[in-house]
Amino acid sequence: MRQHRPDHVLERAEFLSRARSMARRGVALTHSKLTPAEVQEIRQAKENRLDLMAHISETLSNSALAEKYGVHPRTIEKVLSYETWSHIK
């Protein structure tokens, strides 16, 4: 008994080279839980987080506070850990 084969069968090498472009992605997958809009929102949140971290580093880090108040960064560390100025709550 002969097995039926379609007229156009991809050779293995061709299939492997084209597999990624032929694969279903995103909402085309039945188990997908995110929408394209949610993916964009997540990526934007990451950008916002990076911007916020840069802002904190530039303005609220121990080094930035030390520069602002004209003291050494270790002075800021001691104040924050209550090694000095412990009487001020």
Contacts in CASP RR format, 6 or more apart in sequence:
PFRMAT RR
TARGET T0000
AUTHOR 0000-0000-0000
METHOD contacts of the structure
MODEL  1
MRQHRPDHVLERAEFLSRARSMARRGVALTHSKLTPAEVQEIRQAKENRL
DLMAHISETLSNSALAEKYGVHPRTIEKVLSYETWSHIK
10 18 0 8 1.000
26 32 0 8 1.000
26 34 0 8 1.000
26 36 0 8 1.000
27 35 0 8 1.000
27 36 0 8 1.000
34 42 0 8 1.000
57 64 0 8 1.000
58 64 0 8 1.000
62 73 0 8 1.000
62 76 0 8 1.000
62 77 0 8 1.000
62 80 0 8 1.000
63 73 0 8 1.000
65 76 0 8 1.000
66 72 0 8 1.000
66 73 0 8 1.000
66 75 0 8 1.000
66 76 0 8 1.000
69 76 0 8 1.000
75 84 0 8 1.000
77 83 0 8 1.000
78 84 0 8 1.000
78 85 0 8 1.000
79 85 0 8 1.000
END
